[in-house]
Amino acid sequence: MSNNKFVVAAVGLGLVALSACGSAGGKGAADSKTVTLVSHDSWAVSKNVLKDFEKRSGYQVRVLKDGDAGQAVNKAILTKDDPQGDVFFGVDNTLLSRALDNGLFQSYRAKDADQVLPQYRVDQARHRVTPIDTGDICVNYDKAYFDKHRLTPPQSFDDLVKPQYKNLLVTENAATSSPGLGFLLGSAARYGDGGWQDYWKKLKANGVKVVDGWEQAYDQEFSGSAGGRKAKGDRPLVVSYASSPPAEVIYADPKPTTAPTGVSYGTCFRQTEYAGLLAGAHNTKGGKAFIDFLLTREFQDDMPLNMYVYPVRKDAEVPAEFVKYGPQAKDPETMAPDRIAAGRDQWVKSWTSLVLK
């Protein structure tokens, strides 16, 4: 979910350190003092926070990163009978039903589950997953481009198909990318089953460019990111996150007084990430302790500036940079998990046929 480029930057600055990565290696390699976390490539945590958990709990944390969110979920499903680890973090609401329907998780109610904001709670009867973070997938814009061309940035889905924004937008493939899928679901929520395909026909006619994933879209195609400027990207609109502008400020040197990028808040789709105790986990006791850790104030307060997402705990502290440069959308598009489950695969199939062919 998070912005991989900024997580890498945090590692480079010494703000993030992970325990040794690797697979649990099968049941024979299970270690009651080791907890193995399976996640996507954007997992990150401050070294001192992770070490504090290890010291207090007595467990050592092993982290296995398995690509982007979609890839990681699919691999976890394929290996569910002999799971690679104990806990999976990073399945989001766009893919949650696939994980639950395939029996990926066993039930566990986290110690501080009652501290999660009500709007993010799901599966309350069985507690197979625990909400950990949330964020908004939104179109970002390059302020310098729009200032130079004296053009008002688009503010809504409707704006993006207007002639003045022709050939300006780059998005990710909905079949291979979490933000790409989120943007598709946002359009389906906005226009309904009878209107989203017509909307994408208009976007295609207006020159939308589709690339495989977020890093390519943001770092190479987008003109407003640090990476984009180096790569001379020529697209001033990109599907990214509401938290991307504060990340641009935090890792800029020297720091600007205002964010170089902005958010088109009328294009946002609310995304939530979950963690779950894997069915067949080798260390269930340690896995439960780790899920409890993910909901502590310590981790929830630490998370935003490492993975550029918002905490879901009621009393967690949101960084000032988020409040100033990348506040959450006030009225994002949302979609119930059962509706996503019912329509996702067909939407992606239709989208692929419509947009990529």
Number of C-alpha atoms within 10 A of each C-alpha: 29 27 21 19 16 20 23 17 15 21 16 11 10 10 17 20 17 16 13 10 14 15 16 25 12 12 15 8 10 17 15 14 14 20 28 28 28 29 26 25 20 23 21 27 23 19 14 12 17 20 18 12 19 17 11 8 14 13 20 20 22 20 23 23 19 18 14 20 26 21 15 22 25 15 15 22 19 13 12 19 14 17 25 25 34 28 27 27 26 28 26 24 25 23 21 21 19 19 17 15 11 11 15 24 24 17 16 18 18 22 14 16 17 12 16 20 14 12 7 18 18 18 12 10 7 11 18 23 30 28 28 26 27 23 25 29 31 30 29 31 29 21 20 14 18 15 11 8 8 9 12 11 22 23 16 15 22 15 15 24 22 13 11 14 20 15 18 19 26 25 28 27 25 23 19 18 21 26 27 23 24 27 28 25 26 24 23 24 20 20 15 12 12 9 13 20 20 12 19 19 15 16 22 18 14 19 16 23 20 18 17 15 19 28 18 17 26 29 20 20 27 30 28 28 25 18 18 21 15 11 14 16 18 18 23 27 33 27 26 30 26 28 30 26 26 26 25 21 19 16 15 13 8 8 11 12 7 13 21 19 23 23 30 21 23 19 27 31 28 23 24 23 24 22 24 26 30 31 20 18 25 26 21 20 14 25 26 19 16 25 27 18 20 21 25 18 18 16 20 23 18 20 25 25 25 23 23 27 28 25 26 23 23 13 13 20 15 18 15 11 18 21 12 12 22 22 20 21 20 9 12 20 22 18 18 11 15 12 11 20 17 11 13 21 13 11 21 18 12 13 21 14 10 14 17 11 6
